[in-house]
Amino acid sequence: MNSFSLGGPDSKYNQTGANPAGFLAGLWHGLIVPLTFFASLFVDGIRIYESTNNGWQYDLGFLIGISSSIGGGGSRV
């Protein structure tokens, strides 16, 4: 698996001297969360959330991405 695409202990953000994951990485990880979750069931070392991140900026990107890929929860009557 590409170390840029997925969160986990082997991601590029855990390499020595690497910057923590930011907004765009959070957005990407949120968008691909359904695929990442499925892959994490079968492959050790894949996580849906990157723990080496820069805080609220990553969280905001992840929240926007996961809302876009899974749905915002709004309903129409």
C-alpha positions in Angstrom: 0.0 0.0 0.0 1.1 3.5 -0.7 2.4 5.1 2.5 0.9 8.5 1.5 -2.6 7.2 1.0 -3.3 5.5 4.3 -2.9 6.3 8.0 -1.0 3.9 10.3 2.4 3.1 11.8 4.0 2.8 8.3 2.7 6.1 6.9 5.1 8.8 5.6 4.1 11.0 8.6 5.8 8.6 11.0 9.2 8.8 9.2 12.1 10.6 10.8 12.0 14.3 10.0 8.6 14.2 8.4 6.0 17.0 8.9 2.8 15.8 10.6 -0.4 15.2 8.6 -2.3 18.4 7.8 -5.6 19.5 6.4 -5.2 17.9 3.0 -4.1 14.6 4.4 -7.1 14.7 6.8 -9.4 15.5 3.9 -8.0 12.6 1.9 -8.1 10.1 4.8 -11.8 11.1 5.4 -12.7 10.6 1.8 -11.2 7.2 1.6 -12.4 6.0 5.0 -14.9 3.3 3.7 -12.1 1.7 1.7 -9.5 2.1 4.5 -11.8 0.6 7.1 -12.4 -2.4 4.8 -8.6 -2.8 4.2 -7.9 -2.4 7.9 -9.9 -5.5 8.6 -7.5 -7.7 6.7 -4.1 -5.8 6.7 -2.2 -5.1 9.9 -0.8 -1.5 10.1 -3.6 0.3 8.3 -5.6 2.8 10.3 -8.5 5.1 9.3 -7.1 8.0 11.3 -3.5 9.3 11.2 -2.3 9.8 14.8 0.7 11.8 13.7 -1.2 15.0 12.7 -1.1 18.7 13.4 -4.3 18.8 15.5 -7.5 20.7 14.6 -6.5 21.3 10.9 -6.2 17.5 10.3 -9.4 16.9 12.3 -11.3 19.5 10.2 -10.1 18.0 7.0 -11.0 14.5 8.2 -14.4 15.6 9.3 -15.2 17.3 6.0 -13.8 14.2 4.1 -15.8 11.7 6.1 -19.0 13.8 5.8 -18.5 13.9 2.0 -17.9 10.2 1.6 -20.3 8.7 4.1 -22.9 11.5 4.3 -23.7 14.5 6.4 -26.6 12.9 8.3 -29.2 15.3 7.0 -32.6 14.0 5.9 -35.3 15.2 3.7 -38.9 14.5 4.4 
